[in-house]
Amino acid sequence: MNIQTNITRYWDGRARIYDAHQQRDDRLDADQAVWTRVLVQALQGDLTDVLDLGTGSGYLAFLLADLGYTVTATDLSEGMLDVAEDHAQQRAVKNQPNPRFALGDAITPAFETDSFDAITNRYVMWTLRDPLTALFNWKRVLRPGGQLIIIDAPWFPNGIEANTTEGFAEYYGGTVSQSLPLAQARSIEDTLAIIRQAGFQHVTSAPLTEVFTLDQAAGVAPGHHVQMQHIITATKAPTVDAGTDHASIAAAAVARMDPRLDLWSDAFAVCADPTRLKLLIALHAAPEATVSELAAAVESTPNAVTQALRKLHEAGISEPRTHGRHRRWRLIDPRIHDLLHHLAAPHSDLHPDHP
């Protein structure tokens, strides 16, 4: 069965149960107040047209409409859209503003280039089969300077099976979860790396502590665990006026550059060798690894890895520690460390998140 078909069938069957949890009487008012604050703080500037992708039953889309935005909301689940339309009819009776709902794939939104001031989605990135392609497409339909607002979390760092919701493992397990790059991510940093890779600017992430506190107090959906969620904001590069004084801007940028240029050129030279770069990524993720462990990771010989580590040590980039019969290695150069982040070098349990 097609992977997306499997995913869509799950949400079709779960649509009304999922929505009922979001509409719980014991926390509905508090939820809407919290999420409204989140959106108000995130959406900045003179915005009108917002596209909410993977809208589900329209939770975020309705809040955006209440804030005065013109909202288009799409989803591939007809079951979810049926629930959203039911809510829209109830709101229409009360003269409340409504989004325009449409069937559509979040990865390939069928809209003209430069159509929206902002794109939003909540709990969508983890379930995308091709998040990088999706981000390129989102950037296309955003207007220059447009905003991207993403809300998500590393939901299943210990595997999809951690979610015991009925039917979830059946539809999302096996080859499905293995085909979703962010489904079992261990850190929100993995999502940030893909957004940067797609060319978005000013990519930032902040933990949603108020949502976390509310989840702790009121409880989350059955089969789920309380998890820190994050809001990610980014922008599409604005259009540059052809009359801009590019020469002055370029000269000013060079003038502000770190005067220790030779240190950076050395760092780039170190990363230029593919085998050495793989070794650095392995060291970044697994500090204290041995030569044999690193050799297996980079598919090289222990002798070749030993020689490469010796050069890295001489350059002040890595250092060993004697432990019994082994030497354990770690990365110590902060410049190389920063460069690796731009290559989507992952963190692990051995190397926790940091700013």
ZAMI-151305 format. One record per residue: residue number from 1; residue in one letter; x, y, z of N, C-alpha, C in turn. Coordinates in steps of 0.1 Angstrom, whole numbers. Example, Ala and Ser with C-alpha at 12.3 -4.5 7.8 and 13.67 -1.06 7.14 Angstrom:
! residues 2
(pt 1; A; (132; -57; 78); (123; -45; 78); (132; -33; 78))
(pt 2; S; (128; -22; 71); (137; -11; 71); (129; 0; 79))
//
This chain:
! residues 355
(pt 1; M; (8; -12; 0); (0; 0; 0); (9; 12; 0))
(pt 2; N; (5; 23; -7); (12; 35; -8); (13; 41; 6))
(pt 3; I; (25; 46; 10); (27; 51; 23); (17; 62; 27))
(pt 4; Q; (16; 72; 18); (6; 83; 21); (-8; 78; 23))
(pt 5; T; (-12; 68; 15); (-25; 63; 16); (-27; 57; 30))
(pt 6; N; (-17; 50; 35); (-18; 44; 48); (-20; 54; 59))
(pt 7; I; (-12; 65; 58); (-13; 76; 67); (-26; 83; 67))
(pt 8; T; (-31; 85; 55); (-44; 92; 53); (-55; 84; 59))
(pt 9; R; (-55; 71; 56); (-65; 62; 62); (-66; 62; 77))
(pt 10; Y; (-54; 63; 83); (-54; 64; 98); (-61; 76; 102))
(pt 11; W; (-58; 88; 96); (-64; 100; 101); (-79; 101; 97))
(pt 12; D; (-83; 95; 86); (-97; 94; 83); (-105; 87; 93))
(pt 13; G; (-99; 76; 98); (-106; 68; 108); (-106; 74; 122))
(pt 14; R; (-96; 82; 124); (-94; 88; 138); (-99; 102; 139))
(pt 15; A; (-104; 108; 128); (-107; 122; 128); (-116; 127; 139))
(pt 16; R; (-127; 121; 142); (-137; 126; 152); (-131; 123; 166))
(pt 17; I; (-125; 112; 168); (-119; 110; 181); (-108; 120; 184))
(pt 18; Y; (-100; 123; 174); (-89; 132; 176); (-94; 146; 179))
(pt 19; D; (-104; 150; 171); (-110; 163; 173); (-117; 165; 186))
(pt 20; A; (-124; 154; 191); (-131; 154; 204); (-121; 157; 215))
(pt 21; H; (-109; 152; 214); (-99; 155; 224); (-95; 169; 224))
(pt 22; Q; (-94; 175; 212); (-90; 189; 211); (-102; 198; 216))
(pt 23; Q; (-114; 193; 217); (-125; 201; 221); (-130; 198; 235))
(pt 24; R; (-121; 192; 243); (-125; 188; 256); (-130; 200; 264))
(pt 25; D; (-142; 198; 271); (-147; 209; 278); (-139; 214; 290))
(pt 26; D; (-131; 204; 296); (-123; 208; 308); (-111; 216; 305))
(pt 27; R; (-107; 218; 292); (-95; 225; 289); (-96; 234; 276))
(pt 28; L; (-108; 234; 270); (-110; 241; 257); (-107; 256; 258))
(pt 29; D; (-112; 262; 268); (-110; 277; 269); (-95; 280; 272))
(pt 30; A; (-89; 272; 281); (-75; 274; 284); (-66; 271; 272))
(pt 31; D; (-69; 260; 264); (-62; 257; 252); (-62; 268; 242))
(pt 32; Q; (-74; 273; 239); (-76; 283; 229); (-69; 296; 233))
(pt 33; A; (-69; 299; 246); (-62; 311; 251); (-47; 310; 249))
(pt 34; V; (-42; 298; 252); (-27; 296; 251); (-23; 297; 236))
(pt 35; W; (-30; 290; 228); (-26; 289; 214); (-28; 302; 207))
(pt 36; T; (-38; 310; 211); (-40; 323; 205); (-28; 332; 209))
(pt 37; R; (-23; 331; 221); (-11; 339; 225); (1; 335; 217))
(pt 38; V; (2; 322; 215); (14; 316; 207); (13; 322; 193))
(pt 39; L; (2; 323; 187); (1; 328; 173); (3; 343; 172))
(pt 40; V; (-2; 350; 182); (-1; 365; 182); (14; 368; 183))
(pt 41; Q; (21; 361; 191); (35; 364; 193); (44; 360; 181))
(pt 42; A; (39; 350; 174); (47; 344; 163); (45; 352; 150))
(pt 43; L; (33; 356; 147); (30; 363; 134); (32; 378; 136))
(pt 44; Q; (42; 383; 129); (46; 396; 130); (44; 404; 117))
(pt 45; G; (42; 417; 118); (41; 425; 106); (27; 426; 100))
(pt 46; D; (27; 431; 88); (14; 434; 81); (11; 421; 72))
(pt 47; L; (4; 412; 78); (0; 399; 72); (-15; 399; 69))
(pt 48; T; (-18; 393; 58); (-32; 391; 54); (-36; 376; 51))
(pt 49; D; (-29; 371; 42); (-32; 357; 37); (-24; 347; 43))
(pt 50; V; (-30; 337; 50); (-23; 326; 56); (-27; 313; 51))
(pt 51; L; (-18; 304; 49); (-20; 290; 44); (-17; 281; 56))
(pt 52; D; (-27; 274; 61); (-25; 264; 71); (-25; 250; 65))
(pt 53; L; (-13; 244; 65); (-12; 231; 58); (-13; 219; 68))
(pt 54; G; (-19; 208; 63); (-22; 197; 72); (-31; 201; 84))
(pt 55; T; (-41; 209; 80); (-49; 215; 90); (-57; 206; 99))
(pt 56; G; (-59; 193; 95); (-67; 184; 103); (-81; 189; 104))
(pt 57; S; (-86; 189; 116); (-100; 194; 118); (-101; 209; 119))
(pt 58; G; (-90; 216; 116); (-90; 231; 115); (-87; 238; 128))
(pt 59; Y; (-81; 232; 138); (-80; 239; 151); (-72; 252; 149))
(pt 60; L; (-60; 251; 143); (-52; 263; 141); (-59; 273; 132))
(pt 61; A; (-65; 268; 121); (-71; 276; 111); (-82; 285; 117))
(pt 62; F; (-90; 279; 125); (-101; 287; 131); (-95; 298; 140))
(pt 63; L; (-85; 295; 148); (-79; 305; 156); (-73; 317; 148))
(pt 64; L; (-67; 313; 137); (-61; 323; 128); (-73; 332; 122))
(pt 65; A; (-84; 326; 118); (-95; 333; 113); (-100; 343; 124))
(pt 66; D; (-101; 338; 136); (-106; 347; 147); (-96; 359; 149))
(pt 67; L; (-84; 357; 145); (-74; 368; 147); (-75; 378; 135))
(pt 68; G; (-83; 375; 126); (-86; 385; 115); (-78; 381; 102))
(pt 69; Y; (-72; 370; 101); (-65; 366; 89); (-74; 360; 79))
(pt 70; T; (-71; 361; 66); (-78; 354; 56); (-71; 340; 54))
(pt 71; V; (-77; 330; 58); (-71; 317; 60); (-76; 306; 49))
(pt 72; T; (-66; 300; 43); (-68; 288; 34); (-62; 277; 42))
(pt 73; A; (-70; 266; 43); (-65; 254; 51); (-67; 241; 43))
(pt 74; T; (-57; 233; 42); (-58; 221; 34); (-54; 209; 42))
(pt 75; D; (-59; 197; 38); (-55; 185; 44); (-58; 174; 34))
(pt 76; L; (-51; 162; 35); (-54; 151; 26); (-64; 142; 32))
(pt 77; S; (-68; 143; 44); (-78; 135; 51); (-92; 141; 49))
(pt 78; E; (-100; 134; 41); (-114; 138; 39); (-121; 137; 52))
(pt 79; G; (-118; 127; 61); (-125; 126; 74); (-122; 138; 82))
(pt 80; M; (-110; 143; 83); (-106; 155; 90); (-113; 167; 85))
(pt 81; L; (-114; 169; 72); (-120; 180; 65); (-135; 180; 68))
(pt 82; D; (-141; 168; 69); (-156; 167; 72); (-158; 173; 86))
(pt 83; V; (-150; 170; 95); (-151; 175; 109); (-149; 190; 109))
(pt 84; A; (-139; 195; 101); (-137; 209; 100); (-149; 217; 94))
(pt 85; E; (-155; 211; 84); (-167; 217; 78); (-179; 218; 88))
(pt 86; D; (-180; 207; 96); (-190; 207; 107); (-188; 219; 116))
(pt 87; H; (-176; 221; 120); (-173; 233; 129); (-176; 246; 122))
(pt 88; A; (-172; 246; 109); (-174; 259; 101); (-189; 262; 101))
(pt 89; Q; (-197; 252; 99); (-212; 255; 98); (-217; 260; 112))
(pt 90; Q; (-212; 255; 123); (-216; 259; 136); (-211; 274; 138))
(pt 91; R; (-200; 277; 134); (-194; 290; 135); (-202; 300; 126))
(pt 92; A; (-206; 296; 115); (-213; 305; 105); (-226; 310; 112))
(pt 93; V; (-233; 301; 119); (-245; 304; 126); (-243; 315; 136))
(pt 94; K; (-231; 316; 142); (-228; 326; 152); (-221; 338; 145))
(pt 95; N; (-220; 338; 132); (-214; 349; 125); (-199; 350; 128))
(pt 96; Q; (-192; 339; 131); (-178; 338; 133); (-171; 336; 119))
(pt 97; P; (-159; 342; 117); (-152; 341; 105); (-147; 326; 103))
(pt 98; N; (-147; 322; 90); (-142; 308; 87); (-131; 308; 77))
(pt 99; P; (-122; 298; 78); (-112; 296; 68); (-119; 290; 55))
(pt 100; R; (-111; 290; 45); (-116; 282; 33); (-108; 269; 33))
(pt 101; F; (-116; 258; 34); (-110; 245; 34); (-109; 238; 21))
(pt 102; A; (-99; 231; 18); (-97; 224; 5); (-89; 211; 7))
(pt 103; L; (-92; 201; -1); (-84; 189; -1); (-70; 191; -7))
(pt 104; G; (-60; 188; -1); (-47; 190; -7); (-35; 184; 1))
(pt 105; D; (-24; 181; -6); (-13; 175; 0); (-3; 186; 5))
(pt 106; A; (0; 185; 18); (9; 195; 24); (23; 196; 17))
(pt 107; I; (27; 185; 11); (40; 185; 5); (40; 192; -9))
(pt 108; T; (29; 192; -16); (28; 199; -29); (16; 208; -29))
(pt 109; P; (16; 219; -22); (4; 227; -22); (1; 233; -36))
(pt 110; A; (-11; 232; -40); (-14; 236; -54); (-18; 251; -55))
(pt 111; F; (-9; 259; -53); (-12; 274; -53); (-1; 281; -61))
(pt 112; E; (-5; 293; -66); (5; 300; -74); (17; 305; -66))
(pt 113; T; (27; 308; -72); (39; 313; -66); (36; 327; -59))
(pt 114; D; (42; 329; -48); (40; 342; -40); (25; 345; -37))
(pt 115; S; (18; 334; -32); (4; 336; -29); (1; 340; -15))
(pt 116; F; (10; 337; -5); (6; 338; 9); (17; 346; 17))
(pt 117; D; (12; 354; 27); (21; 361; 36); (27; 352; 47))
(pt 118; A; (20; 341; 50); (25; 332; 60); (20; 318; 58))
(pt 119; I; (28; 308; 62); (24; 294; 62); (25; 289; 76))
(pt 120; T; (15; 282; 80); (15; 276; 94); (12; 261; 93))
(pt 121; N; (17; 254; 103); (12; 240; 104); (16; 236; 118))
(pt 122; R; (8; 227; 124); (9; 222; 137); (9; 206; 137))
(pt 123; Y; (19; 200; 142); (20; 185; 142); (20; 179; 128))
(pt 124; V; (27; 185; 119); (27; 181; 105); (41; 176; 101))
(pt 125; M; (52; 183; 105); (65; 179; 100); (69; 165; 102))
(pt 126; W; (66; 160; 114); (70; 146; 117); (64; 136; 108))
(pt 127; T; (52; 138; 102); (45; 128; 94); (47; 131; 79))
(pt 128; L; (56; 140; 75); (58; 142; 61); (68; 132; 55))
(pt 129; R; (65; 126; 44); (73; 116; 37); (85; 123; 31))
(pt 130; D; (84; 136; 28); (96; 143; 21); (95; 157; 26))
(pt 131; P; (100; 160; 38); (99; 173; 44); (107; 184; 36))
(pt 132; L; (119; 180; 31); (127; 190; 24); (120; 194; 11))
(pt 133; T; (114; 185; 3); (106; 189; -9); (95; 198; -4))
(pt 134; A; (88; 195; 6); (77; 203; 11); (82; 217; 14))
(pt 135; L; (93; 218; 21); (98; 232; 24); (101; 240; 12))
(pt 136; F; (107; 234; 2); (110; 241; -10); (97; 246; -16))
(pt 137; N; (87; 238; -16); (74; 241; -22); (67; 252; -14))
(pt 138; W; (68; 252; 0); (63; 262; 8); (69; 275; 5))
(pt 139; K; (82; 275; 4); (90; 287; 1); (85; 294; -12))
(pt 140; R; (82; 285; -22); (77; 290; -35); (64; 298; -33))
(pt 141; V; (54; 292; -26); (41; 299; -25); (41; 310; -15))
(pt 142; L; (51; 312; -7); (52; 323; 2); (57; 336; -6))
(pt 143; R; (51; 347; -2); (56; 360; -8); (70; 363; -2))
(pt 144; P; (78; 371; -10); (91; 375; -4); (89; 381; 10))
(pt 145; G; (98; 377; 19); (97; 382; 33); (86; 375; 41))
(pt 146; G; (79; 365; 35); (68; 358; 42); (73; 349; 53))
(pt 147; Q; (64; 346; 62); (68; 339; 74); (64; 324; 74))
(pt 148; L; (72; 316; 80); (69; 302; 82); (67; 299; 97))
(pt 149; I; (56; 294; 101); (54; 291; 115); (51; 276; 117))
(pt 150; I; (60; 269; 123); (58; 254; 125); (58; 251; 140))
(pt 151; I; (48; 243; 144); (47; 238; 157); (49; 223; 157))
(pt 152; D; (58; 218; 164); (60; 203; 164); (69; 199; 176))
(pt 153; A; (73; 186; 177); (81; 181; 187); (87; 168; 183))
(pt 154; P; (98; 164; 189); (103; 151; 186); (95; 141; 194))
(pt 155; W; (84; 137; 188); (73; 129; 194); (78; 115; 198))
(pt 156; F; (85; 108; 190); (88; 94; 192); (103; 91; 191))
(pt 157; P; (111; 97; 200); (125; 95; 200); (129; 81; 203))
(pt 158; N; (120; 73; 210); (123; 59; 213); (115; 50; 204))
(pt 159; G; (110; 55; 193); (103; 46; 183); (88; 48; 183))
(pt 160; I; (83; 46; 171); (68; 48; 169); (60; 40; 179))
(pt 161; E; (65; 28; 183); (58; 19; 192); (54; 26; 206))
(pt 162; A; (61; 37; 209); (58; 44; 221); (44; 49; 222))
(pt 163; N; (38; 52; 210); (24; 56; 210); (15; 44; 209))
(pt 164; T; (8; 42; 220); (-1; 30; 221); (-15; 33; 217))
(pt 165; T; (-18; 44; 210); (-31; 47; 204); (-35; 35; 195))
(pt 166; E; (-48; 31; 197); (-53; 20; 189); (-51; 22; 174))
(pt 167; G; (-45; 13; 167); (-43; 14; 153); (-31; 22; 148))
(pt 168; F; (-25; 29; 157); (-14; 38; 153); (-2; 29; 148))
(pt 169; A; (3; 20; 155); (14; 11; 151); (11; 4; 138))
(pt 170; E; (-2; 0; 136); (-6; -7; 124); (-4; 1; 112))
(pt 171; Y; (-8; 14; 113); (-7; 23; 101); (6; 30; 99))
(pt 172; Y; (13; 33; 111); (25; 40; 110); (38; 32; 112))
(pt 173; G; (37; 19; 116); (48; 11; 119); (55; 6; 107))
(pt 174; G; (66; -1; 109); (74; -7; 98); (79; 2; 88))
(pt 175; T; (76; -1; 75); (82; 7; 64); (76; 22; 64))
(pt 176; V; (65; 24; 70); (59; 37; 69); (68; 47; 78))
(pt 177; S; (70; 43; 90); (78; 52; 99); (92; 53; 94))
(pt 178; Q; (97; 42; 88); (111; 43; 83); (112; 52; 70))
(pt 179; S; (101; 55; 64); (100; 64; 53); (98; 79; 56))
(pt 180; L; (96; 81; 69); (93; 95; 73); (105; 100; 81))
(pt 181; P; (113; 109; 75); (126; 113; 80); (126; 119; 94))
(pt 182; L; (115; 125; 98); (114; 131; 111); (105; 124; 122))
(pt 183; A; (100; 113; 118); (90; 106; 126); (97; 101; 140))
(pt 184; Q; (109; 97; 139); (116; 92; 151); (128; 101; 155))
(pt 185; A; (127; 114; 151); (138; 123; 155); (140; 124; 170))
(pt 186; R; (152; 126; 174); (155; 127; 188); (156; 141; 193))
(pt 187; S; (156; 150; 184); (157; 164; 188); (150; 173; 178))
(pt 188; I; (145; 185; 182); (138; 194; 173); (149; 200; 164))
(pt 189; E; (162; 199; 168); (173; 204; 159); (173; 197; 145))
(pt 190; D; (168; 185; 145); (167; 178; 132); (157; 185; 122))
(pt 191; T; (146; 190; 128); (137; 198; 120); (143; 211; 116))
(pt 192; L; (149; 218; 125); (156; 231; 122); (166; 230; 111))
(pt 193; A; (173; 219; 111); (184; 217; 101); (178; 216; 87))
(pt 194; I; (167; 209; 85); (160; 207; 72); (155; 221; 68))
(pt 195; I; (149; 229; 77); (144; 242; 73); (155; 251; 68))
(pt 196; R; (166; 250; 75); (178; 258; 70); (183; 253; 57))
(pt 197; Q; (183; 240; 55); (187; 234; 43); (179; 239; 31))
(pt 198; A; (166; 241; 33); (157; 246; 23); (159; 261; 19))
(pt 199; G; (167; 268; 27); (170; 281; 23); (162; 292; 31))
(pt 200; F; (155; 288; 41); (148; 298; 49); (158; 306; 57))
(pt 201; Q; (154; 318; 60); (163; 327; 68); (157; 329; 83))
(pt 202; H; (166; 333; 92); (162; 337; 105); (154; 325; 112))
(pt 203; V; (159; 313; 111); (153; 301; 116); (155; 301; 132))
(pt 204; T; (144; 301; 139); (146; 301; 154); (136; 291; 159))
(pt 205; S; (139; 286; 171); (130; 277; 178); (129; 281; 193))
(pt 206; A; (117; 280; 199); (114; 283; 213); (105; 272; 219))
(pt 207; P; (108; 267; 231); (99; 257; 237); (86; 264; 241))
(pt 208; L; (75; 256; 240); (62; 261; 244); (59; 257; 258))
(pt 209; T; (65; 264; 268); (64; 260; 282); (50; 261; 287))
(pt 210; E; (43; 271; 282); (29; 272; 287); (20; 261; 283))
(pt 211; V; (22; 256; 271); (15; 244; 266); (19; 232; 274))
(pt 212; F; (32; 231; 276); (37; 219; 284); (31; 219; 298))
(pt 213; T; (30; 230; 304); (24; 231; 318); (10; 227; 318))
(pt 214; L; (2; 232; 307); (-12; 229; 306); (-14; 214; 304))
(pt 215; D; (-5; 208; 295); (-6; 193; 293); (-3; 185; 306))
(pt 216; Q; (6; 190; 314); (9; 183; 326); (-3; 184; 336))
(pt 217; A; (-10; 195; 336); (-21; 197; 345); (-34; 190; 340))
(pt 218; A; (-36; 190; 327); (-49; 185; 322); (-48; 172; 315))
(pt 219; G; (-36; 167; 312); (-34; 154; 306); (-35; 155; 291))
(pt 220; V; (-29; 146; 284); (-28; 145; 270); (-37; 134; 265))
(pt 221; A; (-38; 132; 252); (-46; 121; 246); (-41; 108; 251))
(pt 222; P; (-51; 98; 252); (-47; 85; 256); (-36; 79; 246))
(pt 223; G; (-26; 72; 252); (-16; 66; 243); (-4; 76; 241))
(pt 224; H; (-5; 88; 245); (5; 98; 243); (12; 102; 256))
(pt 225; H; (24; 108; 255); (31; 112; 267); (32; 128; 266))
(pt 226; V; (33; 134; 278); (35; 148; 278); (49; 151; 272))
(pt 227; Q; (49; 160; 262); (62; 162; 255); (63; 177; 253))
(pt 228; M; (75; 183; 255); (78; 197; 252); (76; 199; 237))
(pt 229; Q; (67; 208; 234); (65; 212; 220); (74; 225; 217))
(pt 230; H; (76; 227; 205); (84; 239; 201); (77; 247; 190))
(pt 231; I; (79; 260; 190); (74; 268; 178); (87; 272; 171))
(pt 232; I; (86; 270; 158); (98; 273; 149); (93; 284; 140))
(pt 233; T; (101; 295; 139); (97; 306; 130); (109; 308; 120))
(pt 234; A; (105; 311; 108); (115; 314; 97); (109; 323; 87))
(pt 235; T; (117; 329; 78); (112; 338; 68); (118; 334; 54))
(pt 236; K; (111; 337; 44); (116; 336; 30); (123; 349; 28))
(pt 237; A; (134; 348; 21); (142; 360; 18); (134; 371; 11))
(pt 238; P; (135; 383; 14); (128; 394; 7); (134; 396; -6))
(pt 239; T; (126; 402; -15); (131; 406; -28); (141; 418; -27))
(pt 240; V; (152; 417; -33); (162; 428; -33); (160; 438; -44))
(pt 241; D; (159; 450; -41); (158; 461; -51); (170; 461; -60))
(pt 242; A; (168; 461; -73); (179; 461; -82); (188; 473; -81))
(pt 243; G; (182; 484; -75); (189; 496; -73); (197; 497; -60))
(pt 244; T; (197; 486; -53); (204; 486; -40); (219; 487; -43))
(pt 245; D; (226; 494; -33); (241; 496; -34); (247; 483; -30))
(pt 246; H; (248; 473; -38); (254; 460; -35); (268; 461; -31))
(pt 247; A; (276; 470; -37); (290; 471; -35); (293; 476; -20))
(pt 248; S; (285; 485; -15); (287; 490; -2); (283; 480; 8))
(pt 249; I; (272; 473; 6); (268; 462; 15); (278; 451; 15))
(pt 250; A; (283; 447; 4); (293; 436; 4); (306; 441; 11))
(pt 251; A; (310; 453; 9); (322; 458; 16); (320; 459; 31))
(pt 252; A; (308; 463; 35); (306; 464; 49); (306; 450; 56))
(pt 253; A; (301; 440; 48); (300; 426; 54); (315; 421; 56))
(pt 254; V; (323; 423; 46); (337; 419; 47); (344; 426; 59))
(pt 255; A; (341; 439; 61); (347; 446; 71); (343; 441; 85))
(pt 256; R; (331; 435; 86); (327; 430; 99); (331; 416; 101))
(pt 257; M; (338; 410; 92); (342; 396; 92); (352; 394; 104))
(pt 258; D; (351; 382; 109); (361; 378; 119); (375; 380; 114))
(pt 259; P; (383; 388; 121); (397; 390; 116); (406; 378; 116))
(pt 260; R; (402; 367; 123); (410; 355; 123); (406; 346; 111))
(pt 261; L; (407; 352; 99); (403; 345; 87); (410; 332; 85))
(pt 262; D; (423; 332; 89); (431; 320; 86); (425; 308; 94))
(pt 263; L; (420; 311; 106); (414; 300; 114); (402; 294; 107))
(pt 264; W; (394; 302; 101); (382; 297; 94); (386; 290; 82))
(pt 265; S; (396; 295; 74); (400; 288; 62); (405; 275; 65))
(pt 266; D; (412; 273; 77); (417; 260; 81); (406; 251; 84))
(pt 267; A; (395; 256; 90); (384; 248; 94); (377; 243; 81))
(pt 268; F; (375; 252; 71); (369; 247; 59); (378; 237; 52))
(pt 269; A; (391; 239; 53); (400; 229; 46); (398; 215; 53))
(pt 270; V; (397; 215; 66); (395; 202; 73); (383; 195; 68))
(pt 271; C; (372; 203; 67); (359; 197; 63); (358; 194; 48))
(pt 272; A; (368; 198; 40); (367; 196; 26); (369; 181; 22))
(pt 273; D; (376; 173; 30); (378; 159; 27); (366; 151; 31))
(pt 274; P; (359; 144; 22); (347; 137; 25); (348; 126; 37))
(pt 275; T; (359; 119; 37); (362; 109; 47); (364; 116; 61))
(pt 276; R; (372; 126; 61); (374; 133; 73); (362; 140; 78))
(pt 277; L; (353; 145; 69); (341; 151; 73); (331; 141; 80))
(pt 278; K; (331; 129; 74); (323; 118; 80); (328; 115; 94))
(pt 279; L; (341; 115; 95); (347; 112; 108); (344; 123; 118))
(pt 280; L; (344; 135; 114); (340; 146; 123); (325; 145; 128))
(pt 281; I; (317; 141; 118); (302; 140; 122); (301; 128; 132))
(pt 282; A; (308; 117; 129); (308; 106; 139); (313; 110; 153))
(pt 283; L; (323; 118; 153); (329; 123; 166); (319; 132; 173))
(pt 284; H; (312; 140; 165); (302; 150; 170); (291; 143; 177))
(pt 285; A; (286; 132; 171); (275; 125; 176); (279; 115; 187))
(pt 286; A; (291; 110; 187); (295; 100; 196); (309; 103; 203))
(pt 287; P; (309; 114; 211); (322; 116; 218); (326; 105; 226))
(pt 288; E; (339; 103; 227); (345; 91; 235); (344; 78; 227))
(pt 289; A; (342; 79; 214); (343; 67; 206); (357; 62; 204))
(pt 290; T; (359; 50; 202); (372; 44; 199); (375; 44; 185))
(pt 291; V; (388; 41; 181); (392; 41; 167); (384; 30; 159))
(pt 292; S; (382; 18; 165); (375; 8; 158); (360; 11; 156))
(pt 293; E; (354; 18; 166); (340; 22; 165); (339; 33; 154))
(pt 294; L; (348; 42; 153); (348; 52; 143); (350; 47; 129))
(pt 295; A; (360; 37; 129); (363; 31; 116); (350; 24; 110))
(pt 296; A; (343; 17; 119); (331; 10; 114); (321; 20; 109))
(pt 297; A; (320; 31; 116); (310; 42; 113); (312; 48; 99))
(pt 298; V; (325; 51; 97); (328; 58; 84); (333; 48; 73))
(pt 299; E; (332; 35; 76); (335; 25; 66); (349; 26; 61))
(pt 300; S; (358; 27; 70); (373; 28; 67); (380; 18; 76))
(pt 301; T; (393; 18; 74); (402; 9; 82); (406; 16; 95))
(pt 302; P; (409; 9; 106); (414; 15; 118); (427; 23; 116))
(pt 303; N; (435; 18; 107); (448; 25; 104); (446; 38; 98))
(pt 304; A; (437; 39; 88); (434; 52; 81); (427; 61; 91))
(pt 305; V; (418; 56; 99); (412; 65; 109); (422; 70; 119))
(pt 306; T; (431; 62; 124); (441; 66; 133); (450; 77; 127))
(pt 307; Q; (453; 76; 115); (461; 87; 108); (453; 100; 107))
(pt 308; A; (440; 98; 104); (432; 110; 103); (430; 117; 116))
(pt 309; L; (428; 109; 127); (427; 114; 140); (439; 121; 145))
(pt 310; R; (451; 116; 141); (464; 122; 145); (465; 136; 139))
(pt 311; K; (461; 137; 126); (461; 150; 120); (451; 160; 126))
(pt 312; L; (439; 155; 130); (429; 164; 136); (435; 168; 150))
(pt 313; H; (442; 159; 157); (447; 162; 170); (458; 173; 169))
(pt 314; E; (467; 171; 159); (477; 181; 156); (472; 195; 153))
(pt 315; A; (460; 195; 147); (454; 208; 143); (445; 214; 154))
(pt 316; G; (445; 207; 166); (437; 212; 177); (422; 210; 176))
(pt 317; I; (418; 200; 167); (404; 198; 165); (398; 187; 173))
(pt 318; S; (406; 177; 176); (401; 166; 184); (412; 162; 195))
(pt 319; E; (408; 155; 205); (418; 150; 215); (414; 137; 220))
(pt 320; P; (424; 129; 223); (421; 115; 228); (422; 115; 244))
(pt 321; R; (416; 104; 249); (417; 101; 263); (420; 86; 265))
(pt 322; T; (430; 83; 272); (433; 69; 274); (424; 63; 284))
(pt 323; H; (418; 52; 280); (408; 45; 288); (411; 30; 287))
(pt 324; G; (418; 24; 297); (422; 10; 296); (432; 8; 284))
(pt 325; R; (428; -1; 275); (436; -4; 264); (433; 5; 252))
(pt 326; H; (422; 13; 253); (417; 21; 242); (420; 36; 244))
(pt 327; R; (420; 43; 233); (420; 57; 233); (406; 62; 228))
(pt 328; R; (400; 70; 236); (387; 75; 232); (388; 90; 228))
(pt 329; W; (381; 93; 217); (383; 106; 210); (371; 114; 211))
(pt 330; R; (373; 128; 211); (362; 137; 211); (366; 150; 203))
(pt 331; L; (356; 156; 198); (357; 169; 191); (359; 180; 201))
(pt 332; I; (369; 189; 199); (371; 200; 208); (371; 214; 202))
(pt 333; D; (370; 215; 189); (371; 228; 182); (357; 234; 180))
(pt 334; P; (354; 245; 186); (340; 251; 185); (337; 255; 171))
(pt 335; R; (347; 259; 163); (344; 264; 149); (339; 252; 141))
(pt 336; I; (346; 240; 142); (342; 228; 135); (328; 224; 140))
(pt 337; H; (326; 225; 153); (313; 221; 159); (302; 229; 152))
(pt 338; D; (304; 242; 151); (293; 251; 145); (291; 247; 130))
(pt 339; L; (302; 245; 123); (300; 241; 109); (293; 228; 107))
(pt 340; L; (295; 218; 116); (288; 206; 115); (273; 207; 117))
(pt 341; H; (269; 217; 125); (254; 219; 127); (248; 223; 114))
(pt 342; H; (255; 230; 105); (249; 234; 92); (249; 222; 83))
(pt 343; L; (256; 212; 86); (255; 199; 78); (245; 189; 83))
(pt 344; A; (237; 194; 93); (227; 186; 99); (233; 174; 107))
(pt 345; A; (244; 176; 112); (251; 166; 121); (242; 164; 133))
(pt 346; P; (237; 152; 135); (227; 150; 146); (234; 149; 160))
(pt 347; H; (225; 153; 170); (229; 150; 183); (224; 136; 187))
(pt 348; S; (229; 132; 198); (225; 118; 203); (224; 119; 218))
(pt 349; D; (220; 108; 224); (220; 107; 239); (233; 110; 245))
(pt 350; L; (244; 107; 238); (258; 109; 243); (261; 124; 242))
(pt 351; H; (255; 131; 233); (258; 145; 230); (245; 153; 230))
(pt 352; P; (240; 157; 242); (227; 163; 243); (226; 177; 236))
(pt 353; D; (213; 182; 235); (211; 195; 228); (218; 206; 236))
(pt 354; H; (221; 216; 228); (226; 228; 234); (223; 240; 225))
(pt 355; P; (224; 252; 229); (220; 264; 221); (230; 264; 208))
//
